[in-house]
């Protein structure tokens, strides 16, 4: 048995969990040794009682490891363990990182620049449109959008990221083969094709009151910060925000109507010190220090706060048409680029989001320096 298989088996043993597994690993050194250890040795480990030691020492009687491995292969997903290159580095830093991550799609190095966008399932038109817009803008400039795949704000966040042709990750509170909510089946397929659908839970694990807070800690743990778009005072999004605070990550909250119960949670977060978020710029500016070449367009490959973002052909033409060190009227940019006005407008929006240019009053544009 290799380490990956052993971790999958450990994850299937009821009552072990991430914290006890860490104690076991500190004592035995690796996962296969844990599974082969006699009950007497297991009892010497901190936090391991009679019941847990019994379950581990007799794991082959209760755990269908061969069946789980077959389900993984048949479903077309893969399993990451903490020693894997693409296991999120920031998730390793939390107190109780998942033993395994079932992943459909793929995680990449780009996903280290990830932000969580979360909120209520029961939401308003304002909340849905705000979540879509923020996620679109962030994804457009290369930030990976992470959310929980639920109805409401989560769904809007994933949709916005996909519209921005960016990466998005859905972290599930169920086994990876269960689609919840069922109407998101097609959305989950699109997410897997442009990012990943992932969970720490084994196949066929249904959702319950415990699974969602467990899921929320992953959302908070693998991201630079959490944006709460719309939430009442009992929303699970506030649990995600609390985890993010515990992990030392930034919290953002979108303000809403003062008489709307669905904005009470966001307003409470702002009162407690969350950064008020009115647009993507409020989020991006908070993380400038993490990225080299910030606000320094020294080369085409260095576009604002995120490194190595590529410009489209039209964006490059429009960027070249904006005069260095001077203001350029939009009509001048259109003439110099030789592109239709509608194409120039779209390209300028992209360049603004990538922070290569900024717009001044009177439809004037200047390069950022």
C-alpha positions as a printed Julia matrix, in Angstrom:
369×3 Matrix{Float64}:
   0.0    0.0     0.0
   1.38   3.42   -0.95
   0.92   6.67    0.99
  -1.93   7.94   -1.17
  -3.96   4.78   -0.7
  -3.22   4.81    3.04
  -4.42   8.41    3.37
  -7.6    7.58    1.46
  -8.19   4.69    3.88
  -7.53   6.89    6.92
  -9.99   9.45    5.56
 -12.61   6.69    5.37
 -12.23   5.68    9.03
 -14.97   7.31   11.07
 -13.7    9.47   13.91
 -10.08   9.87   12.81
 -10.16  13.33   11.22
  -7.37  15.76   10.42
  -6.3   16.61   13.98
  -6.0   13.01   15.21
  -4.31  12.05   11.94
  -1.66  14.7    12.56
  -0.93  13.22   16.01
  -0.7    9.77   14.45
   1.67  10.97   11.72
   3.91  12.67   14.26
   4.13   9.4    16.19
   4.4    6.83   13.37
   5.96   8.88   10.57
   3.74   7.84    7.63
   0.22   6.71    6.83
   0.89   3.05    5.9
   2.61   2.51    9.27
  -0.44   3.9    11.08
  -2.72   1.39    9.4
  -0.45  -1.53   10.27
   0.13  -0.47   13.89
  -1.22  -2.7    16.68
  -3.88  -1.35   19.0
  -1.45  -1.13   21.93
   0.83   1.26   20.03
  -2.07   3.35   18.77
  -3.19   3.95   22.36
   0.14   5.6    23.14
  -0.65   8.44   20.73
  -2.03  11.72   22.02
  -5.8   12.17   21.36
  -6.26   8.48   20.44
  -8.71   6.72   22.72
  -9.97   3.15   22.91
 -12.68   3.59   20.29
 -10.44   5.27   17.69
  -7.62   2.77   18.27
 -10.07  -0.07   17.75
 -11.36   1.4    14.49
  -7.87   1.95   13.11
  -6.49  -1.45   14.08
  -9.5   -3.18   12.46
  -9.9   -0.76    9.54
  -9.97  -3.5     6.88
 -13.22  -4.84    8.35
 -15.08  -1.56    7.9
 -13.32   0.31    5.09
 -13.81  -0.67    1.45
 -10.56   0.78    0.12
 -10.6   -1.24   -3.11
 -14.12  -0.05   -3.81
 -13.2    3.58   -3.17
 -10.17   3.36   -5.47
 -12.4    1.92   -8.2
 -14.94   4.71   -7.71
 -12.16   7.28   -8.04
 -10.92   5.73  -11.28
 -14.41   5.28  -12.74
 -15.49   8.83  -11.91
 -12.41  10.35  -13.53
 -11.2   12.35  -10.56
  -7.92  12.17   -8.68
  -6.86  12.49   -5.05
  -4.3   14.93   -3.69
  -2.43  14.43   -0.42
  -0.49  17.11    1.44
   2.87  16.12   -0.03
   1.62  16.68   -3.6
   2.85  19.71   -5.51
  -0.63  20.97   -6.35
  -2.13  20.54   -2.88
  -2.86  24.21   -2.0
   0.12  25.54   -0.05
  -1.99  27.94    2.01
  -4.27  25.06    3.03
  -1.3   23.17    4.49
  -0.8   26.09    6.88
  -4.1   25.77    8.74
  -4.53  23.84   11.99
  -6.43  20.92   10.47
  -5.72  20.61    6.72
  -7.68  17.87    4.94
  -5.92  14.51    4.72
  -7.03  14.18    1.11
  -8.7   16.26   -1.57
 -10.82  14.57   -4.2
 -10.42  16.73   -7.31
 -12.26  16.72  -10.62
 -10.43  19.06  -12.98
  -7.09  20.34  -11.78
  -5.36  22.72   -9.39
  -2.44  24.76  -10.72
   0.22  27.13   -9.42
  -2.02  30.03  -10.52
  -4.51  29.07   -7.82
  -2.25  30.47   -5.12
  -3.77  33.81   -6.16
  -7.26  32.8    -5.03
 -10.05  34.75   -3.35
 -13.24  33.3    -1.84
 -16.53  34.9    -2.85
 -19.37  33.65   -0.62
 -22.81  34.58    0.66
 -26.34  33.45    1.35
 -28.36  30.88   -0.53
 -31.45  33.08   -0.21
 -30.37  36.29   -1.87
 -31.52  39.37   -3.75
 -31.01  40.52   -7.33
 -28.47  43.04   -6.0
 -26.48  40.28   -4.3
 -26.47  38.03   -7.36
 -25.39  40.8    -9.73
 -22.7   42.05   -7.34
 -21.25  38.56   -6.88
 -21.18  38.01  -10.64
 -19.56  41.37  -11.34
 -16.87  41.06   -8.66
 -16.03  37.5    -9.69
 -15.94  38.43  -13.37
 -13.55  41.31  -12.72
 -11.27  39.31  -10.43
 -11.18  36.28  -12.72
 -10.5   38.49  -15.74
  -7.21  39.66  -14.23
  -6.13  36.17  -13.19
  -7.49  35.71   -9.66
  -8.98  32.26   -9.04
 -12.49  32.45   -7.56
 -13.27  29.9    -4.85
 -16.76  29.27   -3.53
 -18.98  26.49   -2.25
 -21.09  25.58   -5.26
 -24.33  26.3    -3.36
 -27.41  28.17   -4.56
 -27.4   31.95   -4.48
 -24.16  33.89   -4.12
 -21.89  30.85   -4.57
 -23.46  29.97   -7.91
 -23.29  33.6    -9.07
 -19.59  33.77   -8.12
 -18.75  30.69  -10.19
 -20.81  31.98  -13.12
 -19.09  35.38  -13.01
 -15.63  33.79  -13.01
 -16.51  31.6   -15.97
 -17.88  34.63  -17.85
 -14.54  36.35  -17.24
 -12.81  33.34  -18.83
 -10.95  32.76  -15.58
 -10.41  29.9   -13.16
 -12.88  28.93  -10.47
 -12.97  26.2    -7.82
 -16.07  24.75   -6.16
 -15.5   23.17   -2.76
 -18.3   20.74   -1.98
 -19.86  19.72    1.31
 -20.64  16.26   -0.09
 -18.9   13.43   -1.86
 -17.62  14.54   -5.26
 -20.13  12.33   -7.1
 -23.15  14.02   -5.52
 -24.54  17.13   -7.2
 -26.01  19.5    -4.62
 -27.97  21.51   -5.54
 -29.08  19.26   -8.42
 -29.67  22.17  -10.81
 -25.93  22.92  -10.73
 -24.92  19.71  -12.54
 -24.02  21.51  -15.78
 -22.31  24.31  -13.85
 -20.1   21.8   -12.01
 -19.02  20.31  -15.35
 -18.05  23.78  -16.6
 -16.18  24.49  -13.37
 -14.22  21.23  -13.65
 -13.26  22.18  -17.22
 -12.04  25.65  -16.12
 -10.65  24.92  -12.69
 -11.75  22.23  -10.25
 -14.57  20.72   -8.26
 -13.16  19.34   -5.02
 -14.03  17.94   -1.6
 -12.42  16.19    1.32
 -15.36  13.8     1.65
 -15.37  10.27    0.22
 -17.81   9.09   -2.42
 -21.52   9.07   -1.57
 -21.1   11.21    1.56
 -24.34  13.23    1.81
 -24.57  16.8     3.05
 -25.43  17.47    6.69
 -25.04  20.21    9.29
 -21.45  19.2     9.98
 -20.25  18.9     6.41
 -20.79  22.54    5.44
 -18.66  24.12    8.2
 -15.98  21.53    7.35
 -16.24  22.63    3.71
 -16.14  26.31    4.69
 -12.78  25.95    6.43
 -11.28  24.69    3.15
 -12.73  27.67    1.25
 -11.2   30.07    3.78
  -7.97  28.13    4.17
  -6.98  27.93    0.5
  -7.58  31.62   -0.31
  -5.86  34.95    0.32
  -9.09  36.5     1.54
 -12.84  36.04    1.76
 -15.42  38.38    0.21
 -18.87  38.16    1.78
 -21.33  39.6    -0.72
 -24.66  39.14    1.02
 -25.45  37.35    4.28
 -27.91  37.47    7.12
 -26.76  37.1    10.72
 -27.1   33.29   10.65
 -25.57  32.68    7.23
 -22.92  30.01    6.78
 -20.88  32.65    4.92
 -20.09  34.17    8.32
 -18.6   30.82    9.37
 -16.27  31.06    6.37
 -15.37  34.63    7.39
 -14.66  33.47   10.96
 -12.33  30.76    9.66
 -10.57  33.31    7.47
 -10.07  35.57   10.5
  -8.71  32.62   12.49
  -6.24  31.87    9.68
  -5.08  35.48    9.47
  -6.63  36.09    6.06
  -8.29  39.31    4.89
 -12.07  39.75    5.17
 -14.08  41.92    2.79
 -17.79  42.7     3.06
 -20.09  44.27    0.49
 -22.5   46.8     2.02
 -26.2   46.62    1.24
 -29.45  48.31    2.17
 -29.64  49.19    5.86
 -33.18  47.8     6.07
 -32.38  44.48    4.38
 -31.95  41.46    6.71
 -29.76  39.88    4.02
 -27.18  42.63    4.47
 -27.04  42.48    8.28
 -24.22  39.93    8.31
 -22.05  42.05    5.99
 -22.68  45.19    8.02
 -21.77  43.33   11.21
 -18.48  42.22    9.61
 -17.71  45.82    8.6
 -18.38  46.99   12.17
 -15.91  44.38   13.39
 -13.16  45.53   11.03
 -13.78  43.83    7.67
 -12.75  45.96    4.7
 -15.73  47.56    3.0
 -15.81  46.33   -0.6
 -17.39  48.46   -3.3
 -15.53  46.92   -6.24
 -12.75  44.64   -7.38
 -10.2   47.4    -6.86
 -10.79  47.27   -3.1
  -9.83  43.59   -3.14
  -6.91  43.8    -5.56
  -5.28  46.72   -3.78
  -5.1   44.72   -0.57
  -2.87  42.07   -2.16
  -0.48  44.22   -4.2
   2.41  43.37   -1.89
   2.11  39.69   -2.81
   2.86  40.2    -6.48
   6.08  41.4    -8.09
   6.02  44.25  -10.59
   3.07  45.9    -8.88
   1.77  48.88  -10.88
   4.92  48.75  -13.0
   4.14  47.87  -16.63
   7.79  47.39  -17.52
   6.95  44.77  -20.11
   3.96  43.27  -21.85
   4.24  40.17  -19.64
   3.99  42.29  -16.48
   0.49  43.63  -16.38
  -0.29  45.39  -13.14
  -0.61  43.57   -9.87
  -0.58  40.05  -11.24
   2.57  38.76  -12.93
   2.75  37.31  -16.41
  -0.82  38.0   -17.53
  -0.96  38.01  -21.3
  -2.57  40.76  -23.31
  -4.87  39.92  -26.17
  -3.92  41.22  -29.62
  -6.52  43.99  -29.37
  -5.43  44.95  -25.86
  -1.84  45.23  -27.05
  -2.84  47.5   -29.95
  -4.92  49.71  -27.67
  -2.19  49.84  -25.01
   0.33  50.93  -27.65
  -2.13  53.59  -28.8
  -2.27  55.22  -25.35
   0.55  57.78  -25.4
   3.25  57.18  -22.77
   3.4   59.97  -20.17
   0.39  61.84  -21.59
  -3.38  61.79  -21.7
  -5.07  60.17  -24.69
  -8.66  60.87  -25.67
 -10.66  57.82  -26.63
 -11.05  59.13  -30.2
  -7.27  59.34  -30.48
  -6.91  55.79  -29.22
  -9.46  54.56  -31.77
  -7.63  56.28  -34.64
  -4.16  55.16  -33.52
  -5.19  51.54  -32.94
  -7.19  51.21  -36.17
  -9.85  49.22  -34.31
 -13.64  49.74  -34.15
 -14.84  51.9   -31.25
 -16.67  48.99  -29.59
 -13.51  46.85  -29.7
 -11.45  49.69  -28.22
 -13.95  50.16  -25.37
 -13.76  46.47  -24.46
  -9.95  46.48  -24.67
  -9.69  49.61  -22.49
 -11.88  47.96  -19.85
  -9.55  44.98  -19.88
  -6.49  47.19  -19.57
  -8.1   49.05  -16.66
  -8.84  45.76  -14.9
  -5.24  44.68  -15.48
  -4.21  48.09  -14.13
  -2.14  49.04  -17.13
  -4.21  52.16  -17.83
  -6.63  54.31  -15.88
  -9.48  56.48  -17.04
  -9.66  60.18  -16.22
 -12.73  62.44  -16.47
 -13.7   63.31  -20.02
 -12.92  59.87  -21.47
  -9.19  60.45  -21.22
  -6.81  57.55  -20.64
  -3.27  57.42  -19.26
  -0.81  54.61  -18.72
  -0.12  53.63  -15.11
   3.45  54.25  -14.02
